Each structure stands twice: as C-alpha cells, then as structure tokens.
Amino acid sequence: MSDPAAVEDRPGAAAGGAGTDGAAPWWQRPDLRHVGGRLHLGSCDLDAAAERLGTPAYVLRAPRVAAKLEALHDALDGAGLAHRVFYAIKANRSPKLLTWLAARGRCGADVCSPEELLLAYSCGFPEEAISFTGTSLSATDIEILARFPGVRVNLDSLSALKRLGAACPGRRIGLRINPDAGIGYGGNDMLQYSGAAATKFGIYLDRLPEAIAIADAHGLVIERIHFHAGCGYLDRELGQLERVLRAAEAFMAQLPDLAQVNIGGGLGVPHRPGDAPLDLGRWAAAVAQVLGLHSVEMAVEPGDFLVKDAGVLLAGVTYAERRKDVDFLGLDAGFNLAMEPAFYDLPCAPVPAVPRDAPETRYTVVGNVNEALDKWAEDHPLPAPEEGDTMVLINAGGYAASMRSDHCLRGDVRELILLE
C-alpha cells in the first residue's frame, strides 16, 4: 500500500512550479499544493502565514502526521504483524505535537536521552508507552532510568547493562544490537548506523554471550532486541532491510525469552525528483517475510516518515545577485534552522509561496549564516523572485527544529502547528 497522502512522482517537474509537460511538480501532494496560484499546506495559505508570523517560521500540519501513522498501522495489520509504534521524538520534539500525539493514543514515544524521556512523560505519554534507547549512558542517566520502572529500556553496551543491572536487578530489558549490516537513503554512508565499519551503536554478535551472562548475574530478563541500521530508506533499499532483518535472526536464536523485535526507524520520504514515496505494503511484507516466521511482536520507531513532509520552513528572500557566473538567491533562514541539507545532503527544496510570472533562473540558494556550507540548493530552477517574497523550504518537519542552533545568533524562529 502506498502512502495515501502522496501523489504520483513525476520526475520531469521543476521545483518551482509545474513540470515542462504541464504535470504537477514532483514535491506536490494533496496537502501541499498551489491553490489559486498560492501555496497551501492543508488550508493554510503559506504566504499569508509568513505575513502574520514573520520569517523564518516552521509550519507543521498535524493531520498529515496522523494520516501517515494510520497508514503505517494499516500496512502492518495487512501483513499480519502484531506491532507497536513509537514516534521518535528526536525528529520533532515540539511539546504541542507531542501532547497532541499522546492524547490520540495511537503511538508511544521513542526517546534517546533522559531529557527526552522526561519531556515525553510531561507531555502525556505514560511510562509504559515510552521506549528508551540511548548511548554512552552516564551514572546520572542510569539513575533517572531507575525512577521509571515501566519504561522499555534498550541498552546498547555491556557497561550500561552492568550498571542498570546493579541499580535495577530483575528488570525486564531490551538489548540494542548491531546487526553488522546497514541501510540508508541512496546508499549515503552518513545515514548508516551499522555496516562494514564498526560503529558506536549496539552490541555485536560476538559479544552477545557476555551480555547474556551479565543479564543473568543481575536477574535481568532480555525480552527485546532493538536495532536501527540507518535512515531515510525508500523502496530501492528494501533489499538492504531484508539483509538487516536476516542478520538479526542470529541474535534472536540465542534469546529464549524474546518477545519483541524493535526494528528502529529509518523509513524515508522523497527528497529529490525521481524519488517515489515508500510503498508501505511492500515494506510491511518485507518485514513480515522475516519476522512473521517468529512468535514475536514487532515494534517500529518512525520519526522522519511521520513528520518530515508534514512540515515546512518559511523564509523571506533577501537578495538576488549574480556573482561571476552564478546567480545567488539569499534567504533570511540559515542552515542552523534545518541542518540536514548541509550535514547529510538531504535537501529541503525551496519552493515559492506565490510563484511569479517570470523567466526561470537557476539559483544557488543560500542562508544568512556566515558559513560557506550555508546553502539550501545549487543550480535550482525558480521563476525569478523579488526581495521580500516568501520561499517555502519543504521537508522541514523532521530534524529541523529539533537540531536548530543559535549559531551566529540566527536561531530566532517561530512555530505554527496546524490542526486542520
């Protein structure tokens, strides 16, 4: 089953408007579309929102998140998989969003630090609905975890296992494993958490007997394994996902009390022309092909998949100038407000909120931070805008606000959550 809120991908379309064949642009979907020549997110006129809020501003449409969450449940139900969904709050930890999700009760919260745990709990997620998978845990981290006996803790090192065992003997726990196989958008090494090179994440198969011995010494019951092999994968990477799942079976065979396999997150969204939405039916079938052979519950921790394409970043055009043979377009939002384009080569394509009837120009779109890597796009086609126009940076619902910094004291930004 494909993403029900996505439209057919049309690689020939330009980012600034319709494709050369008159088709809709590749990024358009039913809740992000031009209406009367003005870009809307749901019923929200984004240019009007920029006039009211000022720029830069994040805008997130909550019903899009809900629709994708329901599509995920439907796909897993259709594949016959008993499952739980934990929203990875590191993707977007807006208290407004977390409170809204907790009230709906259709997912738990995946957290990776004690502060994230406390935030999720304070926003309404009961501790039994919180899954914690952190790394390089300190003594203070262990102390806080001990206060929440109902939280589903997954430990990713022998050291953490020893210290939690001493603090909470007899607790039911999970192990974060490293399947020694990775997956990531377009084969991007920066997005893979496991693979050929050793990484800091998880317990490798050769150390599993030690982990079991430590757990036994403290009366800990290992009832879960957890792994997160990478980020942003689409249909083309599903073969890699199957290899990761097959590698996990070697761990499963040594854990007689295993009740749940948590496959982490990593489900992706389209970022470039030519990317099609992840087919959830194919994805669920790939998971079921392996986990369906075992009497375990499956858990998944989507973050980006739920929120990334539900949100945008509004920015104002500050200048357009030609330098040597390059046309530059400046915005009042820098890479510190959405770091993935600079750090991981995951673009937030700029789209005009109100496209002008002007010749198309290919721009290098840049922000207002004094760093050379502060670029939103290069050789990017747009109908020539004017100073003061609003640009909409798509795919900014995930890992934008949550990774925001105050670098150059350019971190001031507003936030709007749309409930319809």
Secondary structure, DSSP 8 states (H G I E B T S, - for coil): ---TT-----TT--TTSS-TTS---TT-BTTEEEETTEEEETTEEHHHHHHHH-SSEEEEEHHHHHHHHHHHHHHHHHTT--EEEEEETTS---HHHHHHHHHHTS-EEEESSHHHHHHHHHTT--GGGEEEE-SS--HHHHHHHHT-TTSEEEE-SHHHHHHHHHHSTT-EEEEEB--S----GGG-GGGBSSSSS--SSSB-GGGHHHHHHHHHHTT-EEEEEE---BS-B-GGGHHHHHHHHHHHHHHHTT-TT--EEE----B----STT-----HHHHHHHHHHHHTTSS-EEEE--SHHHHGGGEEEEEEEEEEEEETTEEEEEES--GGGS-HHHHH-----EEESS--SS-EEEEEEE-SSSSTT-EEEEEEEEE---TT-EEEESS-SSSSGGG---GGG----EEEEE--
